[in-house]
Amino acid sequence: MSSRLTEIRWHGRGGQGAVTAAKMVAEIAAERGKCFQAFPEYGPERSGAPIVAFTRLSEDPIQCYSAIEHPDLVLVLDDTLLSVVDVTEGASDDAVIIVNTEKSPDDIKKGFDFGSRRVLTVPATKIAKQTLGRAIPNTPMVSALSRITGYFSLEEIEDHLRHTFGKKFPQKVVDANVEAAKMAFQEVRE
């Protein structure tokens, strides 16, 4: 991770774990001695409603406390949001967009204008259903983010899951999340 401030915006629907994913990235950064912020922007707080969450990462203390308006990375946990929300709003031309979908990046780009931004896809919901038995794509999306950026290794994600999830969930759930992270790390498409 560079010393420059990295800003990440997460788009999802209530119940998909976008806020948890934003916090998970911040927690892994904290474990590595990095500075971070993670926070949601609340609107209608109901299952299925569009939500936005944010994560900032830096080597240096972060002095900005506003919502992220110009993200470096945008993660979309539900591809149906692409026709509802302008997920690229404020993103620079060199921003990276990671979309949870079984479609290829080329297929996603045909339906939406991402400009010159780099678009990647990962079948996070499919992976979550296979490993967790539930359509909660947050862990696979965190793993995809790591794969694309190199901010964290897969091993660091696994260690974090074992340590933090191990305190709250049965071993079966922890193991399923680790497996989801491994699969997503391998299945990111450019």
PASEBA-1860 file (N, C-alpha, C; in nm, 3 decimals):
! residues 190
1> MSSRLTEI> 0.086/-0.118/0.000/0.000/0.000/0.000/0.090/0.124/0.000 ~ 0.059/0.219/-0.082/0.141/0.340/-0.089/0.104/0.434/0.026 ~ 0.185/0.538/0.047/0.156/0.633/0.153/0.042/0.726/0.116 ~ 0.007/0.727/-0.010/-0.101/0.812/-0.057/-0.234/0.761/-0.001 ~ -0.325/0.853/0.018/-0.459/0.819/0.065/-0.534/0.743/-0.044 ~ -0.590/0.629/-0.007/-0.672/0.550/-0.100/-0.815/0.556/-0.050 ~ -0.907/0.594/-0.140/-1.047/0.604/-0.102/-1.130/0.501/-0.178 ~ -1.211/0.427/-0.101/-1.291/0.318/-0.156/-1.438/0.344/-0.125
9> RWHGRGGQ> -1.521/0.331/-0.228/-1.666/0.345/-0.209/-1.731/0.211/-0.239 ~ -1.818/0.168/-0.152/-1.890/0.041/-0.164/-2.036/0.069/-0.192 ~ -2.090/0.007/-0.297/-2.233/0.016/-0.328/-2.293/-0.123/-0.311 ~ -2.401/-0.129/-0.235/-2.467/-0.257/-0.216/-2.612/-0.235/-0.180 ~ -2.674/-0.341/-0.138/-2.811/-0.334/-0.088/-2.809/-0.381/0.057 ~ -2.900/-0.328/0.136/-2.908/-0.367/0.276/-2.913/-0.518/0.290 ~ -2.827/-0.572/0.375/-2.823/-0.717/0.398/-2.714/-0.789/0.321 ~ -2.645/-0.720/0.230/-2.539/-0.784/0.152/-2.402/-0.776/0.218
17> GAVTAAKM> -2.391/-0.696/0.323/-2.265/-0.687/0.395/-2.168/-0.581/0.347 ~ -2.215/-0.478/0.278/-2.125/-0.372/0.231/-2.059/-0.299/0.347 ~ -2.136/-0.268/0.451/-2.080/-0.198/0.567/-1.979/-0.288/0.637 ~ -2.010/-0.415/0.650/-1.917/-0.510/0.711/-1.790/-0.522/0.628 ~ -1.803/-0.523/0.496/-1.686/-0.531/0.408/-1.597/-0.408/0.424 ~ -1.658/-0.290/0.429/-1.582/-0.166/0.447/-1.505/-0.170/0.578 ~ -1.569/-0.219/0.683/-1.503/-0.231/0.814/-1.396/-0.339/0.813 ~ -1.422/-0.449/0.743/-1.324/-0.557/0.737/-1.193/-0.510/0.675
25> VAEIAAER> -1.203/-0.434/0.566/-1.082/-0.381/0.502/-1.008/-0.289/0.600 ~ -1.083/-0.205/0.673/-1.022/-0.116/0.771/-0.955/-0.195/0.884 ~ -1.019/-0.301/0.930/-0.962/-0.383/1.037/-0.833/-0.452/0.994 ~ -0.831/-0.502/0.870/-0.709/-0.565/0.820/-0.598/-0.460/0.808 ~ -0.633/-0.339/0.764/-0.535/-0.231/0.758/-0.481/-0.199/0.897 ~ -0.569/-0.193/0.996/-0.526/-0.166/1.133/-0.431/-0.273/1.184 ~ -0.461/-0.398/1.151/-0.374/-0.509/1.192/-0.234/-0.496/1.132 ~ -0.224/-0.425/1.021/-0.095/-0.404/0.954/-0.033/-0.270/0.991
33> GKCFQAFP> -0.092/-0.200/1.090/-0.036/-0.073/1.135/-0.067/0.045/1.046 ~ -0.168/0.033/0.961/-0.205/0.141/0.870/-0.313/0.228/0.934 ~ -0.329/0.346/0.880/-0.436/0.436/0.923/-0.559/0.408/0.837 ~ -0.676/0.428/0.893/-0.798/0.391/0.822/-0.918/0.469/0.871 ~ -1.021/0.469/0.791/-1.156/0.510/0.828/-1.251/0.416/0.756 ~ -1.361/0.384/0.821/-1.467/0.304/0.757/-1.600/0.350/0.816 ~ -1.694/0.383/0.727/-1.821/0.433/0.776/-1.927/0.419/0.667 ~ -2.052/0.405/0.709/-2.162/0.396/0.611/-2.228/0.531/0.591
41> EYGPERSG> -2.303/0.541/0.484/-2.391/0.656/0.463/-2.532/0.597/0.469 ~ -2.600/0.626/0.576/-2.731/0.564/0.593/-2.841/0.642/0.525 ~ -2.929/0.568/0.462/-3.051/0.621/0.401/-3.162/0.535/0.457 ~ -3.250/0.486/0.371/-3.353/0.394/0.420/-3.287/0.265/0.466 ~ -3.295/0.239/0.594/-3.226/0.123/0.650/-3.318/0.001/0.649 ~ -3.329/-0.059/0.533/-3.410/-0.179/0.523/-3.341/-0.276/0.429 ~ -3.370/-0.401/0.446/-3.311/-0.504/0.363/-3.347/-0.479/0.217 ~ -3.245/-0.480/0.131/-3.266/-0.462/-0.011/-3.254/-0.319/-0.060
49> APIVAFTR> -3.256/-0.221/0.031/-3.244/-0.081/-0.010/-3.099/-0.050/-0.048 ~ -3.076/0.034/-0.150/-2.939/0.070/-0.185/-2.869/0.140/-0.068 ~ -2.745/0.102/-0.044/-2.666/0.165/0.061/-2.527/0.196/0.006 ~ -2.458/0.284/0.074/-2.321/0.321/0.038/-2.237/0.316/0.165 ~ -2.117/0.262/0.154/-2.022/0.262/0.264/-1.887/0.308/0.209 ~ -1.801/0.349/0.299/-1.673/0.407/0.258/-1.558/0.350/0.341 ~ -1.441/0.342/0.279/-1.318/0.305/0.348/-1.207/0.396/0.297 ~ -1.129/0.448/0.390/-1.007/0.521/0.354/-0.889/0.447/0.415
57> LSEDPIQC> -0.779/0.439/0.339/-0.657/0.373/0.385/-0.538/0.464/0.358 ~ -0.443/0.466/0.452/-0.325/0.548/0.434/-0.214/0.502/0.529 ~ -0.092/0.532/0.493/0.021/0.510/0.583/0.023/0.620/0.691 ~ -0.033/0.735/0.659/-0.030/0.852/0.746/-0.167/0.878/0.806 ~ -0.173/0.952/0.917/-0.304/0.986/0.975/-0.394/1.054/0.872 ~ -0.521/1.023/0.879/-0.619/1.074/0.784/-0.691/1.192/0.848 ~ -0.687/1.304/0.780/-0.746/1.427/0.835/-0.875/1.468/0.766 ~ -0.928/1.385/0.682/-1.051/1.412/0.609/-1.165/1.333/0.673
65> YSAIEHPD> -1.280/1.398/0.695/-1.389/1.330/0.765/-1.522/1.334/0.690 ~ -1.516/1.360/0.562/-1.638/1.368/0.482/-1.662/1.238/0.406 ~ -1.777/1.230/0.342/-1.805/1.116/0.255/-1.704/1.118/0.140 ~ -1.680/1.004/0.081/-1.586/0.995/-0.030/-1.657/1.035/-0.158 ~ -1.608/1.143/-0.218/-1.670/1.195/-0.340/-1.592/1.157/-0.466 ~ -1.462/1.126/-0.452/-1.378/1.093/-0.565/-1.302/0.963/-0.538 ~ -1.373/0.851/-0.541/-1.309/0.724/-0.504/-1.204/0.676/-0.604 ~ -1.104/0.610/-0.551/-1.003/0.544/-0.633/-1.054/0.407/-0.677
73> LVLVLDDT> -1.135/0.347/-0.591/-1.192/0.214/-0.615/-1.339/0.217/-0.582 ~ -1.418/0.150/-0.665/-1.561/0.138/-0.639/-1.594/-0.010/-0.644 ~ -1.655/-0.061/-0.539/-1.698/-0.200/-0.536/-1.850/-0.204/-0.537 ~ -1.905/-0.280/-0.631/-2.050/-0.289/-0.649/-2.091/-0.431/-0.611 ~ -2.159/-0.445/-0.498/-2.196/-0.577/-0.447/-2.321/-0.633/-0.512 ~ -2.391/-0.553/-0.591/-2.513/-0.598/-0.657/-2.520/-0.531/-0.794 ~ -2.503/-0.609/-0.900/-2.498/-0.550/-1.034/-2.629/-0.486/-1.078 ~ -2.741/-0.515/-1.010/-2.866/-0.448/-1.045/-2.861/-0.300/-1.008
81> LLSVVDVT> -2.768/-0.262/-0.922/-2.753/-0.121/-0.885/-2.699/-0.037/-1.001 ~ -2.634/-0.101/-1.097/-2.576/-0.028/-1.210/-2.681/0.050/-1.288 ~ -2.805/0.000/-1.289/-2.912/0.070/-1.361/-2.991/0.164/-1.269 ~ -2.953/0.169/-1.142/-3.026/0.251/-1.044/-2.940/0.366/-0.991 ~ -2.811/0.340/-0.973/-2.719/0.434/-0.911/-2.602/0.458/-1.005 ~ -2.555/0.582/-1.014/-2.435/0.611/-1.092/-2.315/0.579/-1.004 ~ -2.269/0.456/-1.011/-2.159/0.411/-0.924/-2.027/0.478/-0.960 ~ -2.019/0.538/-1.077/-1.895/0.605/-1.119/-1.893/0.753/-1.081
89> EGASDDAV> -2.000/0.803/-1.023/-2.007/0.945/-0.989/-1.884/0.990/-0.911 ~ -1.815/1.090/-0.962/-1.700/1.146/-0.894/-1.571/1.066/-0.909 ~ -1.579/0.947/-0.961/-1.460/0.863/-0.976/-1.373/0.916/-1.090 ~ -1.242/0.918/-1.068/-1.151/0.966/-1.172/-1.150/0.868/-1.290 ~ -1.095/0.913/-1.400/-1.088/0.829/-1.520/-1.002/0.705/-1.500 ~ -0.913/0.707/-1.400/-0.828/0.590/-1.376/-0.875/0.508/-1.255 ~ -0.996/0.534/-1.209/-1.051/0.455/-1.098/-1.074/0.311/-1.142 ~ -1.079/0.222/-1.045/-1.104/0.080/-1.070/-1.243/0.047/-1.016
97> IIVNTEKS> -1.322/-0.022/-1.098/-1.457/-0.063/-1.061/-1.459/-0.216/-1.056 ~ -1.501/-0.272/-0.942/-1.513/-0.417/-0.928/-1.661/-0.448/-0.906 ~ -1.717/-0.527/-0.996/-1.860/-0.557/-0.993/-1.882/-0.705/-0.960 ~ -1.972/-0.729/-0.867/-2.015/-0.864/-0.833/-2.114/-0.911/-0.939 ~ -2.069/-0.997/-1.027/-2.155/-1.050/-1.133/-2.089/-1.174/-1.193 ~ -2.170/-1.257/-1.251/-2.116/-1.372/-1.324/-2.080/-1.334/-1.468 ~ -2.116/-1.213/-1.509/-2.084/-1.165/-1.644/-1.936/-1.128/-1.653 ~ -1.888/-1.124/-1.776/-1.750/-1.081/-1.799/-1.743/-0.929/-1.792
105> PDDIKKGF> -1.625/-0.873/-1.770/-1.612/-0.727/-1.774/-1.660/-0.668/-1.907 ~ -1.630/-0.735/-2.018/-1.676/-0.684/-2.149/-1.828/-0.679/-2.157 ~ -1.895/-0.782/-2.105/-2.042/-0.783/-2.107/-2.099/-0.671/-2.021 ~ -2.040/-0.647/-1.905/-2.086/-0.540/-1.816/-2.064/-0.404/-1.883 ~ -1.951/-0.387/-1.948/-1.919/-0.259/-2.013/-2.013/-0.229/-2.130 ~ -2.070/-0.332/-2.191/-2.163/-0.310/-2.302/-2.291/-0.241/-2.256 ~ -2.332/-0.268/-2.135/-2.458/-0.214/-2.086/-2.448/-0.083/-2.012 ~ -2.327/-0.041/-1.974/-2.312/0.079/-1.892/-2.188/0.157/-1.934
113> DFGSRRVL> -2.193/0.287/-1.917/-2.080/0.373/-1.954/-1.987/0.390/-1.834 ~ -1.875/0.323/-1.838/-1.774/0.335/-1.732/-1.661/0.427/-1.776 ~ -1.671/0.484/-1.894/-1.564/0.568/-1.946/-1.437/0.485/-1.962 ~ -1.325/0.544/-1.928/-1.197/0.474/-1.942/-1.159/0.395/-1.817 ~ -1.247/0.390/-1.721/-1.217/0.323/-1.595/-1.197/0.172/-1.615 ~ -1.109/0.117/-1.538/-1.082/-0.027/-1.542/-1.197/-0.100/-1.472 ~ -1.258/-0.196/-1.539/-1.372/-0.270/-1.485/-1.334/-0.417/-1.473 ~ -1.357/-0.470/-1.353/-1.332/-0.612/-1.327/-1.458/-0.672/-1.268
121> TVPATKIA> -1.470/-0.803/-1.282/-1.586/-0.870/-1.225/-1.542/-0.991/-1.143 ~ -1.627/-1.028/-1.050/-1.606/-1.148/-0.969/-1.746/-1.202/-0.934 ~ -1.767/-1.332/-0.945/-1.898/-1.388/-0.913/-1.915/-1.408/-0.762 ~ -1.913/-1.299/-0.688/-1.911/-1.305/-0.541/-2.035/-1.369/-0.481 ~ -2.152/-1.339/-0.535/-2.274/-1.400/-0.481/-2.275/-1.550/-0.508 ~ -2.235/-1.589/-0.627/-2.227/-1.732/-0.659/-2.131/-1.803/-0.564 ~ -2.017/-1.743/-0.539/-1.918/-1.800/-0.447/-1.975/-1.809/-0.306 ~ -2.042/-1.702/-0.262/-2.100/-1.701/-0.127/-2.206/-1.811/-0.112
129> KQTLGRAI> -2.289/-1.828/-0.214/-2.390/-1.933/-0.207/-2.326/-2.071/-0.202 ~ -2.218/-2.091/-0.279/-2.150/-2.221/-0.281/-2.082/-2.252/-0.147 ~ -2.021/-2.152/-0.087/-1.940/-2.176/0.032/-2.017/-2.152/0.162 ~ -2.096/-2.046/0.166/-2.167/-2.009/0.288/-2.311/-2.056/0.291 ~ -2.364/-2.086/0.172/-2.504/-2.124/0.164/-2.596/-2.004/0.170 ~ -2.540/-1.883/0.162/-2.618/-1.760/0.168/-2.561/-1.658/0.069 ~ -2.646/-1.572/0.020/-2.605/-1.471/-0.080/-2.551/-1.345/-0.012 ~ -2.442/-1.361/0.061/-2.377/-1.247/0.127/-2.237/-1.235/0.067
137> PNTPMVSA> -2.220/-1.144/-0.030/-2.097/-1.139/-0.108/-1.982/-1.058/-0.048 ~ -1.992/-1.015/0.077/-1.891/-0.924/0.129/-1.751/-0.984/0.139 ~ -1.736/-1.103/0.192/-1.602/-1.162/0.203/-1.539/-1.184/0.065 ~ -1.612/-1.240/-0.033/-1.551/-1.252/-0.166/-1.511/-1.117/-0.226 ~ -1.589/-1.012/-0.200/-1.555/-0.880/-0.255/-1.430/-0.824/-0.190 ~ -1.412/-0.845/-0.060/-1.289/-0.801/0.007/-1.169/-0.873/-0.053 ~ -1.185/-1.001/-0.079/-1.077/-1.079/-0.139/-1.046/-1.030/-0.280 ~ -1.149/-0.999/-0.358/-1.127/-0.946/-0.493/-1.053/-0.812/-0.487
145> LSRITGYF> -1.091/-0.728/-0.393/-1.022/-0.599/-0.375/-0.874/-0.622/-0.347 ~ -0.846/-0.717/-0.261/-0.707/-0.748/-0.226/-0.631/-0.799/-0.347 ~ -0.693/-0.885/-0.424/-0.628/-0.941/-0.543/-0.591/-0.832/-0.642 ~ -0.681/-0.737/-0.662/-0.660/-0.632/-0.760/-0.560/-0.526/-0.713 ~ -0.565/-0.492/-0.586/-0.482/-0.383/-0.535/-0.350/-0.429/-0.474 ~ -0.347/-0.552/-0.422/-0.230/-0.598/-0.351/-0.217/-0.538/-0.212 ~ -0.322/-0.473/-0.161/-0.316/-0.412/-0.029/-0.289/-0.516/0.080 ~ -0.350/-0.632/0.064/-0.335/-0.740/0.162/-0.314/-0.869/0.086
153> SLEEIEDH> -0.248/-0.962/0.150/-0.233/-1.094/0.090/-0.355/-1.178/0.125 ~ -0.374/-1.284/0.051/-0.482/-1.376/0.082/-0.463/-1.433/0.222 ~ -0.340/-1.459/0.260/-0.310/-1.512/0.393/-0.351/-1.414/0.503 ~ -0.331/-1.284/0.478/-0.372/-1.184/0.578/-0.523/-1.180/0.593 ~ -0.594/-1.196/0.483/-0.741/-1.202/0.490/-0.783/-1.326/0.568 ~ -0.722/-1.440/0.536/-0.756/-1.564/0.606/-0.728/-1.551/0.755 ~ -0.613/-1.495/0.792/-0.580/-1.477/0.934/-0.683/-1.389/1.002 ~ -0.722/-1.282/0.935/-0.823/-1.192/0.991/-0.956/-1.266/1.012
161> LRHTFGKK> -0.998/-1.340/0.913/-1.124/-1.414/0.925/-1.118/-1.515/1.039 ~ -1.009/-1.587/1.047/-0.997/-1.687/1.154/-0.997/-1.622/1.292 ~ -0.929/-1.509/1.303/-0.919/-1.442/1.432/-1.049/-1.373/1.472 ~ -1.102/-1.286/1.384/-1.221/-1.209/1.422/-1.351/-1.288/1.411 ~ -1.368/-1.361/1.301/-1.489/-1.440/1.287/-1.490/-1.556/1.386 ~ -1.372/-1.606/1.420/-1.361/-1.716/1.515/-1.415/-1.681/1.652 ~ -1.418/-1.553/1.684/-1.472/-1.508/1.814/-1.624/-1.503/1.813 ~ -1.685/-1.494/1.694/-1.830/-1.472/1.684/-1.908/-1.588/1.625
169> FPQKVVDA> -1.841/-1.668/1.542/-1.913/-1.769/1.464/-1.855/-1.908/1.486 ~ -1.937/-2.011/1.459/-1.886/-2.147/1.466/-1.775/-2.169/1.362 ~ -1.691/-2.267/1.386/-1.578/-2.296/1.297/-1.624/-2.321/1.154 ~ -1.740/-2.381/1.138/-1.793/-2.409/1.004/-1.812/-2.280/0.924 ~ -1.861/-2.175/0.989/-1.882/-2.045/0.924/-1.748/-1.980/0.892 ~ -1.654/-1.988/0.984/-1.520/-1.933/0.961/-1.456/-2.001/0.841 ~ -1.460/-2.133/0.839/-1.401/-2.209/0.728/-1.467/-2.176/0.595 ~ -1.599/-2.157/0.597/-1.671/-2.123/0.474/-1.629/-1.985/0.422
177> NVEAAKMA> -1.609/-1.890/0.512/-1.563/-1.757/0.471/-1.421/-1.762/0.416 ~ -1.335/-1.842/0.477/-1.199/-1.857/0.426/-1.203/-1.917/0.285 ~ -1.286/-2.017/0.266/-1.299/-2.078/0.133/-1.354/-1.978/0.031 ~ -1.451/-1.896/0.073/-1.506/-1.793/-0.016/-1.397/-1.694/-0.057 ~ -1.313/-1.655/0.038/-1.203/-1.561/0.007/-1.106/-1.624/-0.093 ~ -1.072/-1.750/-0.072/-0.980/-1.819/-0.164/-1.037/-1.826/-0.305 ~ -1.165/-1.864/-0.315/-1.227/-1.876/-0.447/-1.233/-1.743/-0.519 ~ -1.275/-1.637/-0.449/-1.287/-1.506/-0.512/-1.152/-1.455/-0.557
185> FQEVRE> -1.048/-1.480/-0.479/-0.914/-1.435/-0.514/-0.873/-1.492/-0.650 ~ -0.917/-1.615/-0.678/-0.883/-1.680/-0.804/-0.977/-1.646/-0.919 ~ -1.099/-1.602/-0.888/-1.201/-1.589/-0.993/-1.226/-1.446/-1.040 ~ -1.141/-1.351/-1.002/-1.154/-1.214/-1.051/-1.122/-1.213/-1.201 ~ -1.206/-1.144/-1.278/-1.185/-1.137/-1.423/-1.162/-0.994/-1.468 ~ -1.066/-0.978/-1.560/-1.037/-0.845/-1.617/-1.082/-0.840/-1.761
END
